[in-house]
Amino acid sequence: MHYLLSYQLADDYLARRAEFRSSHLALAWRAVEQGELILGGAVGDPVESALLLFNVDDIAKVDAFAKADPYVIQGLVTSYRILPWHTVAGESAATPVR
């Protein structure tokens, strides 16, 4: 099942990001290596939010990622939502429909 993890960012996100970026990226790349995180990154120019796409069998894995994320822990993320994404088109669709 695909899930979108949507982060709302603090107003000072860009100013504070550098201090926590390496630990945030280490967490993200670990999730990639485990086959759970497909894509992730900031949205907008200037940055207004962030999205991370997961492919996991349990929404709790996405929640655990967010709770362990230094950006969340340190307040760079003011809130987050986990949205089930019922993908139906594309090579990686969870439930392809033609």
Biopython code that builds the backbone (N, CA, C, O; Angstrom):
import numpy as np
from Bio.PDB.StructureBuilder import StructureBuilder

atoms = [
    (1, "MET", "N", (0.850, -1.185, 0.000)),
    (1, "MET", "CA", (0.000, 0.000, 0.000)),
    (1, "MET", "C", (0.886, 1.235, 0.000)),
    (1, "MET", "O", (1.893, 1.287, 0.707)),
    (2, "HIS", "N", (0.509, 2.221, -0.791)),
    (2, "HIS", "CA", (1.230, 3.482, -0.801)),
    (2, "HIS", "C", (0.627, 4.441, 0.231)),
    (2, "HIS", "O", (-0.584, 4.480, 0.448)),
    (3, "TYR", "N", (1.511, 5.198, 0.846)),
    (3, "TYR", "CA", (1.115, 6.245, 1.791)),
    (3, "TYR", "C", (1.924, 7.492, 1.488)),
    (3, "TYR", "O", (3.116, 7.416, 1.193)),
    (4, "LEU", "N", (1.267, 8.639, 1.564)),
    (4, "LEU", "CA", (1.948, 9.923, 1.482)),
    (4, "LEU", "C", (2.081, 10.483, 2.892)),
    (4, "LEU", "O", (1.097, 10.603, 3.622)),
    (5, "LEU", "N", (3.288, 10.817, 3.257)),
    (5, "LEU", "CA", (3.541, 11.503, 4.517)),
    (5, "LEU", "C", (3.712, 12.976, 4.159)),
    (5, "LEU", "O", (4.652, 13.350, 3.458)),
    (6, "SER", "N", (2.809, 13.792, 4.639)),
    (6, "SER", "CA", (2.784, 15.217, 4.313)),
    (6, "SER", "C", (3.225, 16.012, 5.539)),
    (6, "SER", "O", (2.622, 15.919, 6.608)),
    (7, "TYR", "N", (4.281, 16.789, 5.363)),
    (7, "TYR", "CA", (4.818, 17.619, 6.440)),
    (7, "TYR", "C", (4.430, 19.081, 6.218)),
    (7, "TYR", "O", (4.589, 19.610, 5.118)),
    (8, "GLN", "N", (3.923, 19.728, 7.263)),
    (8, "GLN", "CA", (3.782, 21.176, 7.291)),
    (8, "GLN", "C", (5.015, 21.710, 8.005)),
    (8, "GLN", "O", (5.368, 21.231, 9.083)),
    (9, "LEU", "N", (5.662, 22.688, 7.415)),
    (9, "LEU", "CA", (6.952, 23.140, 7.906)),
    (9, "LEU", "C", (6.844, 24.441, 8.699)),
    (9, "LEU", "O", (5.991, 25.288, 8.432)),
    (10, "ALA", "N", (7.728, 24.570, 9.673)),
    (10, "ALA", "CA", (7.805, 25.793, 10.471)),
    (10, "ALA", "C", (8.276, 26.947, 9.595)),
    (10, "ALA", "O", (8.954, 26.735, 8.590)),
    (11, "ASP", "N", (7.917, 28.158, 9.979)),
    (11, "ASP", "CA", (8.315, 29.341, 9.215)),
    (11, "ASP", "C", (9.834, 29.461, 9.099)),
    (11, "ASP", "O", (10.342, 29.980, 8.106)),
    (12, "ASP", "N", (10.561, 28.980, 10.115)),
    (12, "ASP", "CA", (12.025, 29.081, 10.103)),
    (12, "ASP", "C", (12.696, 27.782, 9.638)),
    (12, "ASP", "O", (13.871, 27.550, 9.924)),
    (13, "TYR", "N", (11.956, 26.948, 8.929)),
    (13, "TYR", "CA", (12.471, 25.650, 8.471)),
    (13, "TYR", "C", (13.797, 25.793, 7.724)),
    (13, "TYR", "O", (14.768, 25.117, 8.066)),
    (14, "LEU", "N", (13.856, 26.643, 6.733)),
    (14, "LEU", "CA", (15.079, 26.769, 5.936)),
    (14, "LEU", "C", (16.247, 27.275, 6.766)),
    (14, "LEU", "O", (17.381, 26.845, 6.556)),
    (15, "ALA", "N", (15.998, 28.163, 7.689)),
    (15, "ALA", "CA", (17.061, 28.701, 8.532)),
    (15, "ALA", "C", (17.626, 27.648, 9.485)),
    (15, "ALA", "O", (18.807, 27.697, 9.827)),
    (16, "ARG", "N", (16.799, 26.702, 9.914)),
    (16, "ARG", "CA", (17.218, 25.699, 10.908)),
    (16, "ARG", "C", (17.557, 24.342, 10.313)),
    (16, "ARG", "O", (18.129, 23.496, 11.001)),
    (17, "ARG", "N", (17.219, 24.116, 9.054)),
    (17, "ARG", "CA", (17.350, 22.792, 8.439)),
    (17, "ARG", "C", (18.774, 22.244, 8.476)),
    (17, "ARG", "O", (18.955, 21.056, 8.748)),
    (18, "ALA", "N", (19.769, 23.048, 8.219)),
    (18, "ALA", "CA", (21.152, 22.565, 8.089)),
    (18, "ALA", "C", (21.615, 21.780, 9.306)),
    (18, "ALA", "O", (22.324, 20.784, 9.165)),
    (19, "GLU", "N", (21.227, 22.210, 10.488)),
    (19, "GLU", "CA", (21.661, 21.556, 11.727)),
    (19, "GLU", "C", (21.188, 20.108, 11.824)),
    (19, "GLU", "O", (21.870, 19.282, 12.430)),
    (20, "PHE", "N", (20.047, 19.789, 11.243)),
    (20, "PHE", "CA", (19.444, 18.464, 11.397)),
    (20, "PHE", "C", (19.374, 17.673, 10.096)),
    (20, "PHE", "O", (18.901, 16.537, 10.082)),
    (21, "ARG", "N", (19.841, 18.267, 9.010)),
    (21, "ARG", "CA", (19.652, 17.652, 7.692)),
    (21, "ARG", "C", (20.361, 16.308, 7.552)),
    (21, "ARG", "O", (19.776, 15.371, 7.007)),
    (22, "SER", "N", (21.587, 16.183, 8.020)),
    (22, "SER", "CA", (22.313, 14.922, 7.835)),
    (22, "SER", "C", (21.633, 13.777, 8.583)),
    (22, "SER", "O", (21.571, 12.663, 8.063)),
    (23, "SER", "N", (21.127, 14.019, 9.780)),
    (23, "SER", "CA", (20.448, 12.950, 10.515)),
    (23, "SER", "C", (19.078, 12.640, 9.899)),
    (23, "SER", "O", (18.647, 11.487, 9.895)),
    (24, "HIS", "N", (18.399, 13.663, 9.384)),
    (24, "HIS", "CA", (17.130, 13.438, 8.680)),
    (24, "HIS", "C", (17.361, 12.593, 7.427)),
    (24, "HIS", "O", (16.632, 11.633, 7.174)),
    (25, "LEU", "N", (18.373, 12.954, 6.652)),
    (25, "LEU", "CA", (18.655, 12.208, 5.420)),
    (25, "LEU", "C", (19.137, 10.790, 5.712)),
    (25, "LEU", "O", (18.837, 9.872, 4.949)),
    (26, "ALA", "N", (19.869, 10.598, 6.787)),
    (26, "ALA", "CA", (20.291, 9.238, 7.165)),
    (26, "ALA", "C", (19.074, 8.367, 7.454)),
    (26, "ALA", "O", (19.020, 7.212, 7.033)),
    (27, "LEU", "N", (18.103, 8.917, 8.167)),
    (27, "LEU", "CA", (16.861, 8.192, 8.440)),
    (27, "LEU", "C", (16.133, 7.876, 7.141)),
    (27, "LEU", "O", (15.659, 6.756, 6.948)),
    (28, "ALA", "N", (16.046, 8.856, 6.256)),
    (28, "ALA", "CA", (15.345, 8.662, 4.989)),
    (28, "ALA", "C", (16.026, 7.590, 4.138)),
    (28, "ALA", "O", (15.357, 6.700, 3.612)),
    (29, "TRP", "N", (17.347, 7.667, 3.999)),
    (29, "TRP", "CA", (18.049, 6.679, 3.162)),
    (29, "TRP", "C", (17.999, 5.278, 3.760)),
    (29, "TRP", "O", (18.023, 4.293, 3.023)),
    (30, "ARG", "N", (17.930, 5.177, 5.093)),
    (30, "ARG", "CA", (17.725, 3.858, 5.721)),
    (30, "ARG", "C", (16.380, 3.285, 5.298)),
    (30, "ARG", "O", (16.274, 2.098, 4.990)),
    (31, "ALA", "N", (15.356, 4.129, 5.282)),
    (31, "ALA", "CA", (14.024, 3.692, 4.854)),
    (31, "ALA", "C", (14.027, 3.296, 3.385)),
    (31, "ALA", "O", (13.328, 2.359, 2.997)),
    (32, "VAL", "N", (14.802, 3.996, 2.561)),
    (32, "VAL", "CA", (14.942, 3.624, 1.150)),
    (32, "VAL", "C", (15.589, 2.246, 1.040)),
    (32, "VAL", "O", (15.102, 1.382, 0.311)),
    (33, "GLU", "N", (16.678, 2.045, 1.759)),
    (33, "GLU", "CA", (17.406, 0.770, 1.713)),
    (33, "GLU", "C", (16.544, -0.397, 2.189)),
    (33, "GLU", "O", (16.736, -1.532, 1.754)),
    (34, "GLN", "N", (15.601, -0.119, 3.076)),
    (34, "GLN", "CA", (14.684, -1.153, 3.566)),
    (34, "GLN", "C", (13.520, -1.375, 2.612)),
    (34, "GLN", "O", (12.674, -2.234, 2.859)),
    (35, "GLY", "N", (13.467, -0.612, 1.525)),
    (35, "GLY", "CA", (12.416, -0.758, 0.538)),
    (35, "GLY", "C", (11.096, -0.113, 0.922)),
    (35, "GLY", "O", (10.057, -0.428, 0.340)),
    (36, "GLU", "N", (11.126, 0.791, 1.899)),
    (36, "GLU", "CA", (9.892, 1.409, 2.380)),
    (36, "GLU", "C", (9.641, 2.795, 1.794)),
    (36, "GLU", "O", (8.513, 3.111, 1.416)),
    (37, "LEU", "N", (10.664, 3.611, 1.716)),
    (37, "LEU", "CA", (10.528, 4.965, 1.197)),
    (37, "LEU", "C", (10.880, 4.962, -0.285)),
    (37, "LEU", "O", (11.948, 4.494, -0.679)),
    (38, "ILE", "N", (9.970, 5.487, -1.100)),
    (38, "ILE", "CA", (10.158, 5.530, -2.549)),
    (38, "ILE", "C", (10.760, 6.872, -2.969)),
    (38, "ILE", "O", (11.748, 6.911, -3.702)),
    (39, "LEU", "N", (10.171, 7.951, -2.511)),
    (39, "LEU", "CA", (10.614, 9.304, -2.837)),
    (39, "LEU", "C", (10.329, 10.219, -1.653)),
    (39, "LEU", "O", (9.412, 9.973, -0.869)),
    (40, "GLY", "N", (11.115, 11.261, -1.537)),
    (40, "GLY", "CA", (10.850, 12.253, -0.510)),
    (40, "GLY", "C", (11.534, 13.554, -0.846)),
    (40, "GLY", "O", (12.590, 13.562, -1.478)),
    (41, "GLY", "N", (10.934, 14.665, -0.425)),
    (41, "GLY", "CA", (11.580, 15.948, -0.635)),
    (41, "GLY", "C", (10.662, 17.119, -0.357)),
    (41, "GLY", "O", (9.461, 16.969, -0.129)),
    (42, "ALA", "N", (11.274, 18.290, -0.384)),
    (42, "ALA", "CA", (10.560, 19.536, -0.137)),
    (42, "ALA", "C", (9.711, 19.900, -1.350)),
    (42, "ALA", "O", (10.027, 19.532, -2.481)),
    (43, "VAL", "N", (8.626, 20.630, -1.092)),
    (43, "VAL", "CA", (7.687, 21.045, -2.138)),
    (43, "VAL", "C", (7.646, 22.569, -2.181)),
    (43, "VAL", "O", (7.560, 23.235, -1.149)),
    (44, "GLY", "N", (7.711, 23.106, -3.403)),
    (44, "GLY", "CA", (7.550, 24.542, -3.600)),
    (44, "GLY", "C", (8.867, 25.272, -3.752)),
    (44, "GLY", "O", (9.940, 24.767, -3.422)),
    (45, "ASP", "N", (8.735, 26.482, -4.266)),
    (45, "ASP", "CA", (9.877, 27.364, -4.425)),
    (45, "ASP", "C", (9.388, 28.788, -4.238)),
    (45, "ASP", "O", (8.979, 29.422, -5.211)),
    (46, "PRO", "N", (9.415, 29.307, -3.036)),
    (46, "PRO", "CA", (10.149, 28.791, -1.884)),
    (46, "PRO", "C", (9.445, 27.587, -1.251)),
    (46, "PRO", "O", (8.258, 27.347, -1.473)),
    (47, "VAL", "N", (10.206, 26.851, -0.468)),
    (47, "VAL", "CA", (9.708, 25.631, 0.169)),
    (47, "VAL", "C", (8.530, 25.962, 1.072)),
    (47, "VAL", "O", (8.581, 26.890, 1.879)),
    (48, "GLU", "N", (7.448, 25.166, 0.912)),
    (48, "GLU", "CA", (6.251, 25.387, 1.734)),
    (48, "GLU", "C", (5.835, 24.153, 2.518)),
    (48, "GLU", "O", (5.131, 24.264, 3.522)),
    (49, "SER", "N", (6.267, 22.966, 2.065)),
    (49, "SER", "CA", (5.895, 21.718, 2.722)),
    (49, "SER", "C", (6.860, 20.639, 2.246)),
    (49, "SER", "O", (7.819, 20.922, 1.527)),
    (50, "ALA", "N", (6.600, 19.410, 2.650)),
    (50, "ALA", "CA", (7.402, 18.284, 2.168)),
    (50, "ALA", "C", (6.483, 17.079, 2.023)),
    (50, "ALA", "O", (5.495, 16.946, 2.745)),
    (51, "LEU", "N", (6.822, 16.199, 1.078)),
    (51, "LEU", "CA", (6.075, 14.971, 0.842)),
    (51, "LEU", "C", (7.041, 13.806, 0.783)),
    (51, "LEU", "O", (8.128, 13.907, 0.213)),
    (52, "LEU", "N", (6.630, 12.697, 1.379)),
    (52, "LEU", "CA", (7.394, 11.462, 1.319)),
    (52, "LEU", "C", (6.441, 10.348, 0.920)),
    (52, "LEU", "O", (5.366, 10.202, 1.502)),
    (53, "LEU", "N", (6.836, 9.568, -0.070)),
    (53, "LEU", "CA", (6.014, 8.477, -0.583)),
    (53, "LEU", "C", (6.558, 7.156, -0.063)),
    (53, "LEU", "O", (7.715, 6.811, -0.306)),
    (54, "PHE", "N", (5.722, 6.423, 0.650)),
    (54, "PHE", "CA", (6.083, 5.124, 1.212)),
    (54, "PHE", "C", (5.298, 4.018, 0.527)),
    (54, "PHE", "O", (4.177, 4.231, 0.067)),
    (55, "ASN", "N", (5.890, 2.849, 0.464)),
    (55, "ASN", "CA", (5.211, 1.631, 0.032)),
    (55, "ASN", "C", (5.452, 0.595, 1.125)),
    (55, "ASN", "O", (6.484, -0.075, 1.147)),
    (56, "VAL", "N", (4.486, 0.476, 2.027)),
    (56, "VAL", "CA", (4.604, -0.415, 3.187)),
    (56, "VAL", "C", (3.290, -1.140, 3.419)),
    (56, "VAL", "O", (2.249, -0.756, 2.885)),
    (57, "ASP", "N", (3.350, -2.182, 4.213)),
    (57, "ASP", "CA", (2.154, -2.969, 4.503)),
    (57, "ASP", "C", (1.407, -2.497, 5.750)),
    (57, "ASP", "O", (0.343, -3.025, 6.073)),
    (58, "ASP", "N", (1.965, -1.499, 6.455)),
    (58, "ASP", "CA", (1.365, -1.063, 7.712)),
    (58, "ASP", "C", (1.607, 0.439, 7.893)),
    (58, "ASP", "O", (2.752, 0.891, 7.887)),
    (59, "ILE", "N", (0.545, 1.194, 8.051)),
    (59, "ILE", "CA", (0.636, 2.639, 8.244)),
    (59, "ILE", "C", (1.484, 2.996, 9.461)),
    (59, "ILE", "O", (2.060, 4.082, 9.518)),
    (60, "ALA", "N", (1.563, 2.097, 10.428)),
    (60, "ALA", "CA", (2.357, 2.346, 11.634)),
    (60, "ALA", "C", (3.837, 2.561, 11.298)),
    (60, "ALA", "O", (4.535, 3.267, 12.026)),
    (61, "LYS", "N", (4.316, 1.971, 10.223)),
    (61, "LYS", "CA", (5.713, 2.163, 9.820)),
    (61, "LYS", "C", (5.957, 3.607, 9.391)),
    (61, "LYS", "O", (7.022, 4.166, 9.656)),
    (62, "VAL", "N", (4.990, 4.197, 8.741)),
    (62, "VAL", "CA", (5.113, 5.595, 8.322)),
    (62, "VAL", "C", (5.065, 6.500, 9.551)),
    (62, "VAL", "O", (5.843, 7.448, 9.656)),
    (63, "ASP", "N", (4.164, 6.212, 10.469)),
    (63, "ASP", "CA", (4.066, 6.997, 11.692)),
    (63, "ASP", "C", (5.351, 6.888, 12.506)),
    (63, "ASP", "O", (5.814, 7.881, 13.068)),
    (64, "ALA", "N", (5.928, 5.697, 12.574)),
    (64, "ALA", "CA", (7.186, 5.510, 13.308)),
    (64, "ALA", "C", (8.313, 6.313, 12.662)),
    (64, "ALA", "O", (9.149, 6.889, 13.359)),
    (65, "PHE", "N", (8.334, 6.351, 11.333)),
    (65, "PHE", "CA", (9.327, 7.163, 10.633)),
    (65, "PHE", "C", (9.192, 8.621, 11.055)),
    (65, "PHE", "O", (10.173, 9.253, 11.445)),
    (66, "ALA", "N", (7.978, 9.150, 10.975)),
    (66, "ALA", "CA", (7.755, 10.562, 11.316)),
    (66, "ALA", "C", (8.158, 10.849, 12.761)),
    (66, "ALA", "O", (8.804, 11.861, 13.032)),
    (67, "LYS", "N", (7.793, 9.989, 13.666)),
    (67, "LYS", "CA", (8.108, 10.223, 15.084)),
    (67, "LYS", "C", (9.604, 10.147, 15.367)),
    (67, "LYS", "O", (10.074, 10.717, 16.352)),
    (68, "ALA", "N", (10.360, 9.446, 14.513)),
    (68, "ALA", "CA", (11.812, 9.343, 14.671)),
    (68, "ALA", "C", (12.568, 10.416, 13.894)),
    (68, "ALA", "O", (13.780, 10.557, 14.059)),
    (69, "ASP", "N", (11.871, 11.174, 13.050)),
    (69, "ASP", "CA", (12.508, 12.152, 12.182)),
    (69, "ASP", "C", (12.988, 13.357, 12.994)),
    (69, "ASP", "O", (12.195, 13.984, 13.697)),
    (70, "PRO", "N", (14.276, 13.684, 12.903)),
    (70, "PRO", "CA", (14.779, 14.858, 13.625)),
    (70, "PRO", "C", (14.041, 16.152, 13.275)),
    (70, "PRO", "O", (13.927, 17.038, 14.122)),
    (71, "TYR", "N", (13.544, 16.276, 12.054)),
    (71, "TYR", "CA", (12.783, 17.469, 11.685)),
    (71, "TYR", "C", (11.502, 17.581, 12.517)),
    (71, "TYR", "O", (11.108, 18.680, 12.908)),
    (72, "VAL", "N", (10.865, 16.464, 12.782)),
    (72, "VAL", "CA", (9.654, 16.454, 13.612)),
    (72, "VAL", "C", (10.034, 16.690, 15.075)),
    (72, "VAL", "O", (9.438, 17.527, 15.753)),
    (73, "ILE", "N", (11.017, 15.954, 15.544)),
    (73, "ILE", "CA", (11.442, 16.040, 16.942)),
    (73, "ILE", "C", (11.885, 17.459, 17.302)),
    (73, "ILE", "O", (11.583, 17.946, 18.391)),
    (74, "GLN", "N", (12.594, 18.118, 16.394)),
    (74, "GLN", "CA", (13.152, 19.447, 16.672)),
    (74, "GLN", "C", (12.214, 20.597, 16.300)),
    (74, "GLN", "O", (12.583, 21.763, 16.439)),
    (75, "GLY", "N", (11.009, 20.280, 15.831)),
    (75, "GLY", "CA", (10.010, 21.307, 15.573)),
    (75, "GLY", "C", (10.103, 21.982, 14.220)),
    (75, "GLY", "O", (9.423, 22.983, 13.993)),
    (76, "LEU", "N", (10.927, 21.464, 13.304)),
    (76, "LEU", "CA", (10.959, 22.022, 11.953)),
    (76, "LEU", "C", (9.690, 21.650, 11.196)),
    (76, "LEU", "O", (9.272, 22.355, 10.277)),
    (77, "VAL", "N", (9.084, 20.535, 11.594)),
    (77, "VAL", "CA", (7.781, 20.104, 11.086)),
    (77, "VAL", "C", (6.768, 20.426, 12.177)),
    (77, "VAL", "O", (6.872, 19.934, 13.301)),
    (78, "THR", "N", (5.798, 21.250, 11.836)),
    (78, "THR", "CA", (4.807, 21.663, 12.835)),
    (78, "THR", "C", (3.662, 20.671, 12.957)),
    (78, "THR", "O", (3.032, 20.564, 14.010)),
    (79, "SER", "N", (3.393, 19.942, 11.869)),
    (79, "SER", "CA", (2.375, 18.893, 11.902)),
    (79, "SER", "C", (2.595, 17.991, 10.695)),
    (79, "SER", "O", (3.238, 18.371, 9.717)),
    (80, "TYR", "N", (2.045, 16.792, 10.792)),
    (80, "TYR", "CA", (2.124, 15.884, 9.651)),
    (80, "TYR", "C", (0.852, 15.075, 9.536)),
    (80, "TYR", "O", (0.122, 14.872, 10.506)),
    (81, "ARG", "N", (0.607, 14.617, 8.310)),
    (81, "ARG", "CA", (-0.538, 13.758, 8.016)),
    (81, "ARG", "C", (-0.038, 12.564, 7.231)),
    (81, "ARG", "O", (0.880, 12.675, 6.419)),
    (82, "ILE", "N", (-0.649, 11.432, 7.481)),
    (82, "ILE", "CA", (-0.366, 10.225, 6.704)),
    (82, "ILE", "C", (-1.625, 9.909, 5.912)),
    (82, "ILE", "O", (-2.695, 9.668, 6.472)),
    (83, "LEU", "N", (-1.464, 9.918, 4.587)),
    (83, "LEU", "CA", (-2.616, 9.740, 3.710)),
    (83, "LEU", "C", (-2.468, 8.450, 2.912)),
    (83, "LEU", "O", (-1.496, 8.303, 2.170)),
    (84, "PRO", "N", (-3.409, 7.507, 3.044)),
    (84, "PRO", "CA", (-3.376, 6.336, 2.163)),
    (84, "PRO", "C", (-3.549, 6.795, 0.722)),
    (84, "PRO", "O", (-4.411, 7.625, 0.434)),
    (85, "TRP", "N", (-2.749, 6.270, -0.170)),
    (85, "TRP", "CA", (-2.820, 6.650, -1.575)),
    (85, "TRP", "C", (-3.118, 5.394, -2.369)),
    (85, "TRP", "O", (-2.264, 4.517, -2.499)),
    (86, "HIS", "N", (-4.309, 5.307, -2.891)),
    (86, "HIS", "CA", (-4.778, 4.125, -3.615)),
    (86, "HIS", "C", (-4.350, 4.240, -5.079)),
    (86, "HIS", "O", (-5.133, 4.642, -5.940)),
    (87, "THR", "N", (-3.106, 3.882, -5.340)),
    (87, "THR", "CA", (-2.537, 4.042, -6.675)),
    (87, "THR", "C", (-3.068, 2.974, -7.622)),
    (87, "THR", "O", (-3.101, 1.788, -7.294)),
    (88, "VAL", "N", (-3.488, 3.425, -8.815)),
    (88, "VAL", "CA", (-4.089, 2.514, -9.793)),
    (88, "VAL", "C", (-3.428, 2.564, -11.167)),
    (88, "VAL", "O", (-3.671, 1.689, -11.998)),
    (89, "ALA", "N", (-2.600, 3.572, -11.419)),
    (89, "ALA", "CA", (-1.951, 3.687, -12.729)),
    (89, "ALA", "C", (-0.458, 3.887, -12.540)),
    (89, "ALA", "O", (-0.022, 4.592, -11.630)),
    (90, "GLY", "N", (0.313, 3.264, -13.404)),
    (90, "GLY", "CA", (1.762, 3.379, -13.350)),
    (90, "GLY", "C", (2.419, 2.051, -13.044)),
    (90, "GLY", "O", (1.792, 1.128, -12.524)),
    (91, "GLU", "N", (3.685, 1.975, -13.377)),
    (91, "GLU", "CA", (4.440, 0.726, -13.191)),
    (91, "GLU", "C", (4.450, 0.249, -11.747)),
    (91, "GLU", "O", (4.484, -0.955, -11.493)),
    (92, "SER", "N", (4.421, 1.178, -10.802)),
    (92, "SER", "CA", (4.519, 0.817, -9.385)),
    (92, "SER", "C", (3.184, 0.896, -8.652)),
    (92, "SER", "O", (3.159, 0.879, -7.422)),
    (93, "ALA", "N", (2.073, 0.983, -9.386)),
    (93, "ALA", "CA", (0.757, 1.077, -8.745)),
    (93, "ALA", "C", (0.510, -0.117, -7.832)),
    (93, "ALA", "O", (0.820, -1.257, -8.178)),
    (94, "ALA", "N", (-0.049, 0.162, -6.670)),
    (94, "ALA", "CA", (-0.332, -0.901, -5.698)),
    (94, "ALA", "C", (-1.455, -1.812, -6.181)),
    (94, "ALA", "O", (-1.406, -3.025, -5.977)),
    (95, "THR", "N", (-2.464, -1.227, -6.818)),
    (95, "THR", "CA", (-3.577, -2.005, -7.365)),
    (95, "THR", "C", (-3.879, -1.513, -8.765)),
    (95, "THR", "O", (-4.805, -0.727, -8.964)),
    (96, "PRO", "N", (-3.094, -1.977, -9.748)),
    (96, "PRO", "CA", (-3.268, -1.493, -11.121)),
    (96, "PRO", "C", (-4.664, -1.770, -11.677)),
    (96, "PRO", "O", (-5.209, -2.863, -11.516)),
    (97, "VAL", "N", (-5.224, -0.767, -12.327)),
    (97, "VAL", "CA", (-6.521, -0.897, -12.992)),
    (97, "VAL", "C", (-6.340, -0.357, -14.402)),
    (97, "VAL", "O", (-5.868, 0.764, -14.595)),
    (98, "ARG", "N", (-6.726, -1.179, -15.397)),
    (98, "ARG", "CA", (-6.605, -0.734, -16.796)),
    (98, "ARG", "C", (-7.989, -0.634, -17.411)),
    (98, "ARG", "O", (-8.120, -0.277, -18.581)),
]
sb = StructureBuilder()
sb.init_structure("model")
sb.init_model(0)
sb.init_chain("A")
sb.init_seg("    ")
for serial, (resi, resn, name, xyz) in enumerate(atoms, 1):
    if name == "N":
        sb.init_residue(resn, " ", resi, " ")
    sb.init_atom(name, np.array(xyz, "f"), 0.0, 1.0, " ", f" {name:<3s}", serial, name[0])
structure = sb.get_structure()
